[in-house]
Amino acid sequence: MVAAKRKPTETEESDIFAPCSFSSLGLHTQLCEQLEERLGFKAPTLVQAQAIPVILSGRHVLVNAATGTGKTVAYLAPVIHHLHLYQPRIQRSDGTFALVLVPTRELCLQVHEILHKVLHRFHWIVPGYVMGGENRSKEKARLRKGISILVATPGRLLDHLKNTASFVHTNLRWIIFDEADRILELGFGKEIEEILDLLGSRQHGSAAKNVAVTSKYEFPRQNLLLSATLNEKVNHLAKMSLEKPVMIGMPEKKRQSIALHEHLGSDADDDDTQTMNTTGSVSEDYRLPAQLTQKYVKVDFHYSLLSEFQFKPSSGPDAEPKHRFVNCKTFRLHGNMEQEDRRTAFETFKREKSALLLSTDVCARGLDFPKVKCIIQYDSPGEATEYVHRVGRTARLGERGDSLLFLQPIEMDYLKELEKHGVSLTEFPLLKILDSFPLYGHKHVRKFVSIDGHPWVMSLQKALEAFTDKPDMKTLAKNAFCSWVRAYTAHRGELKRIFMVKKLHLGHVAKSFALKDQPSLVGTVKINPAYSRAMAVHVCGALKAGTVRISELMREHERSRSLKEHFCGVFKGKIYHIGEKVFSSCMRL
Ligand SMILES: Nc1ncnc2c1ncn2[C@@H]1O[C@H](COP(=O)(O)OP(=O)(O)OP(=O)(O)O)[C@@H](O)[C@H]1O
């Protein structure tokens, strides 16, 4: 992700904001003042204008609106409004009234930060969070004191529900699933079911008790599900947790496919539930900001060593100094990092005016880094939903944004896959751009026929290969290559037809990692083979028998990669011979 300043245009603003005020939606004046003073929100976005009155009314809601359209405040504002009006005034000892479930730690911190700002004047409403990677005892202490609005990742929440006796949730009124589909994709389905059972908020089954009967505030439960993309699993969660939900921002076709008819109330077809075309939809399936410019590039490309690599772009005299290839700060963020490093990278990148973030899908959802100018996808995203969320980190709330997707010639069918969801990309004129770069001694030379033979590319490749030739760098590059190839096999269903490792020209892939030769894919997994085999047999057997939940082993997408690597090492030593069955089990993580 590359951050830089961009301004929205006039016309885009009218597509984003509703022609009304927050107070006209029924929110308390003091809360409206806080939204303006603390967050700078003068008017509601379209999705906020649609969702806030419905959520205020107490209905269960399913919101499906484009990335960056303001869904967070759409659900937080009504909750704060009600809590602010509770009589007698709520106290910390009343425990938790609202629970916001999110898929990642960074999103947890982000939602908490927004709460913290908006609740500034309402000091008796206490925000807090619990999430994986944090100190449990400190969290227990905070829960004991009381948290009115709790943001949580599912695994850690379940842990506290089971093991923290002082966690009071008898007054719980709201359960909110932000990025509902991602929570389920990460394999938290069983945890969610357990959480709903423990909280007595499941719509079917004996455990259901939708009013907090022991509560001094007797309000019916209200559950909310939100995401820019929805899928079959969300349908299941919706059935499990929502009662007669109002669908916001969803075209009729999708409402039918979500198949919630049995739950839809008679007023589900009211005006306020109609299709929200104005939120920047370009598709009846997936919603993308209209001002987002999406491009793809059709070449094997270079692996740029962003923080250290120096390059002398033209083949001029040796005296000419080398320059850093990327002239801004670079950050990295992925699930295998230590929690503290993860937090620092997340918070620092957020503050930087001009910076580059290298990240895995841990950043794909919900994160709201300000002024991100461009999303570059070097690894293909897989499901179209993932594409939508990744590019959704830019072009937020009417800002302009660009995205660039790297595709190899054999992968061009991926564009058709995206088109099925109304997502269309134009080809990035790479050769033209390269031709515009200065070349030593050839001011206006152009008309190179191929990218590979372009002097600029050749000299860059040479410099990269020289840089990667150092032993440490070479090991890094080889590992990166192997991981990349392994991850390539992770595509499911239709996508397996497009991303076929057998069709890959591995020599070219190696070149894109600045390697002169293709590393061997055999024997690169450093796991004791005997242990691996035993482990694999155990996991496969247990999976088959249904006695182990793979989600217990894996919490995040990145870890599923190590498991895939593990199986690769175990089964054949070669990724492209991996057993289909095991693989599909891995893919359900
Ligand atoms: N009414 C508003 N006025 C001005 N800015 C707003 C308003 N509502 C939200 N924003 C800003 O818009 C940006 C996007 O909001 P938010 O992160 O809630 O979007 P989202 O719909 O949840 O996106 P995603 O689907 O990617 O999670 C944030 O920077 C937020 O501060």
PDBQT file of the ligand as one rigid body, heavy atoms in Angstrom, charges set to zero:
ROOT
HETATM    1  N1  LIG A 601     -19.981  10.620   7.950  1.00  0.00    +0.000 N 
HETATM    2  C1  LIG A 601     -18.688  10.632   7.662  1.00  0.00    +0.000 A 
HETATM    3  N2  LIG A 601     -18.078  11.786   7.306  1.00  0.00    +0.000 NA
HETATM    4  C2  LIG A 601     -16.759  11.806   7.006  1.00  0.00    +0.000 A 
HETATM    5  N3  LIG A 601     -15.967  10.721   7.040  1.00  0.00    +0.000 NA
HETATM    6  C3  LIG A 601     -16.521   9.555   7.379  1.00  0.00    +0.000 A 
HETATM    7  C4  LIG A 601     -17.907   9.444   7.725  1.00  0.00    +0.000 A 
HETATM    8  N4  LIG A 601     -18.168   8.158   8.022  1.00  0.00    +0.000 NA
HETATM    9  C5  LIG A 601     -17.009   7.476   7.890  1.00  0.00    +0.000 A 
HETATM   10  N5  LIG A 601     -16.014   8.316   7.509  1.00  0.00    +0.000 N 
HETATM   11  C6  LIG A 601     -14.607   7.942   7.237  1.00  0.00    +0.000 C 
HETATM   12  O1  LIG A 601     -14.645   7.068   6.100  1.00  0.00    +0.000 OA
HETATM   13  C7  LIG A 601     -13.625   6.101   6.177  1.00  0.00    +0.000 C 
HETATM   14  C8  LIG A 601     -14.219   4.712   5.957  1.00  0.00    +0.000 C 
HETATM   15  O2  LIG A 601     -15.057   4.355   7.033  1.00  0.00    +0.000 OA
HETATM   16  P1  LIG A 601     -15.128   2.845   7.560  1.00  0.00    +0.000 P 
HETATM   17  O3  LIG A 601     -13.773   2.356   7.889  1.00  0.00    +0.000 OA
HETATM   18  O4  LIG A 601     -16.160   2.796   8.617  1.00  0.00    +0.000 OA
HETATM   19  O5  LIG A 601     -15.633   2.118   6.228  1.00  0.00    +0.000 OA
HETATM   20  P2  LIG A 601     -16.183   0.628   6.007  1.00  0.00    +0.000 P 
HETATM   21  O6  LIG A 601     -17.423   0.765   5.203  1.00  0.00    +0.000 OA
HETATM   22  O7  LIG A 601     -16.283  -0.064   7.324  1.00  0.00    +0.000 OA
HETATM   23  O8  LIG A 601     -15.018   0.006   5.113  1.00  0.00    +0.000 OA
HETATM   24  P3  LIG A 601     -14.534  -1.544   4.993  1.00  0.00    +0.000 P 
HETATM   25  O9  LIG A 601     -15.635  -2.277   4.271  1.00  0.00    +0.000 OA
HETATM   26  O10 LIG A 601     -13.295  -1.474   4.213  1.00  0.00    +0.000 OA
HETATM   27  O11 LIG A 601     -14.362  -2.037   6.383  1.00  0.00    +0.000 OA
HETATM   28  C9  LIG A 601     -12.969   6.292   7.524  1.00  0.00    +0.000 C 
HETATM   29  O12 LIG A 601     -11.777   7.037   7.357  1.00  0.00    +0.000 OA
HETATM   30  C10 LIG A 601     -13.968   7.096   8.315  1.00  0.00    +0.000 C 
HETATM   31  O13 LIG A 601     -13.341   7.901   9.285  1.00  0.00    +0.000 OA
ENDROOT
TORSDOF 0
